[in-house]
């Protein structure tokens, strides 16, 4: 066949090959766009990170997450807004602006420098916890970028994949010039499948409501628990918040079904430094979110304290009369019912909301040295409430003083949270209390982010709508799958107060449902209200820290059963919402081949006591099932102890 060699065809071939060579030349000049995949150790979770072309000449960062074949996060943007400056320490401290230093485009067109993969699989023993042994197993990838035309400016995105979920953070490596960063905002998106539902609250002590990802009245607190239309559950959380501003979540104004990080304020950082971790927990059932919440502890560094033997979890009763006589009555009651501490609430040193009060002086009619000695003789320690004003003004003086007095701990009152300044101050307060052998309970809007691994003296914190506000039973059935994912919460359990909205067996069960190594009980109650009710033995028997935790029933907002083990004994708490119901409790968590005595504390209107709780016992074994009958707003507590052979 004769080829066509006309001038027109020769020109066409020439133009085609010229275009082809040009295309190859352009392609060679373009950096390859990374696609990085990271799987959890069990292979079920996969995070895919990409840098993609969003418009000619503009490349941005994004990721998505799948659990098996089910999407958890659809394509979601990543990035931070930076206003950064270089401190030229060697040149008369002059300050120069970094290239591309302003606005949301700081993370655009980053140039890939390196990809580093690592894995870890270790176990560690916490000072206390919901489990006595924690496995820290993950796969990690660090994706290192530089700024175009300015290799001195680097950003590393660190991704970790655990079996419980994935986490990521932005990290600014140390630079030869000593880089100072002002983080104006984070642009981390979480784009979820359509019809996702969120358990939303606007503030740390607020009530919860189930909302779609639309028309939220305000930003949402974290953890933010989500129910996906494909049957999965997720929770968006924060870990490792120490030197940074608090981050909540808001809805995207541009992208449907999308939650975006909402930074409280700008943050000033000096490299090398990283942001707190953004965590996406994933589970097939809601109870797994609580069972796997050690991921937040694992994302924090270990404690540096050499000796933690003085840290003693326990239960406390609040002393409100602020008198020596009242304190002795509380100590006597505590000693009789295996409570380890009494708390002198605010005003023992004067009005709390003024800098004029001196927390070094006892102004209430309390013989503090005498009471501390009296308590020590009965193995009951003293904890003191100190408000923010006195903490801010006198912390360096009062912490060593309280240690000298023999005080066991301090309750921080009305701390400020949110801003970079106050979060950093609070971290310093934790550290100074640790150095002075003082346990800490932080109250009001503070919520934990796993930092109790680093500061194990921080036994508990509020950040919860607790019993002081008398929430209803439905609220309590939400807490294990929302607030308690973050860690210990000081629910301040009441028992005799007439304002209670729930049954007394419900209140007993909350000692198991509510995890708090420093558990406040009888919050609005006084020792004189005790009338010999037999079920009070449960307060004496139930521990506050655990060797194992299992969620047996996990119907969010309806009912929940949690079983926790301490040594060979198991303690079970079951609560229902405002509806009556019957449940079956399988005892498969018990040790095979052993018989147990089950002490059962159940609501019974026929019992002739003011609390109407029936105490009964029965012999049980692993594999058997207990039938639970729950009144509206009711509950049931069970203590299972192995029989001696």
Secondary structure, 3 states (H helix, E strand, C coil): CCCCCCHHHHHHHHHHHHHHHHHHHHHHHCCCCCEEEEECCCCCEEEEEEEEEEECCEEEEEEEEEECCEEEEEEEEECEEECCEEEECCCCCEEEECCCCCCHHHHCCCEEEEEEEEEEEEEECCCCCCCCCEEEEEEEEEEEEEECCEEEEEEEEEEEECCCEEEEEEEECCCCCCEEEEEEEECCEEECCCCCEEEECCCCCCCCEEEECCCCCCCECCCEEEECCCCCEEEEEEECCCCCCCEEEEECCCCCCEEEEEECCCEEEECCEECCEEEEEEECCHHHHHHCCHHHHHCCCCCCCCCCCCCCCEEEEEECCCCHHHHHHHHHHHHHCCCCEEEECCCCCCCCCCCCCCCCCCCCCCCHHHHHHHHHHCCCEEEEEEEHHHHHHHHHHHHHHHHHHCCCEEEEECCCCCCHHHHHHHHHHHHHHHHCCCEEEECCCCCCCCHHHCCCCEEEECCCCCHHHCCCHHHHHHHCCCHHHHCCCCCCCCCCCCCCCCCHHHHHHHHHHCCCCEEECCCCCCHHHCCCCHHHHHHHHCCCCCCEEEEEEEECCCEEEEEEEECCEEEEEEEECCCCEEEEEECCCCCCCCEEEEEEEEECCCCCCCCCEEEEEEEEECCCEEEEEECCCCEEEEEEEECCC
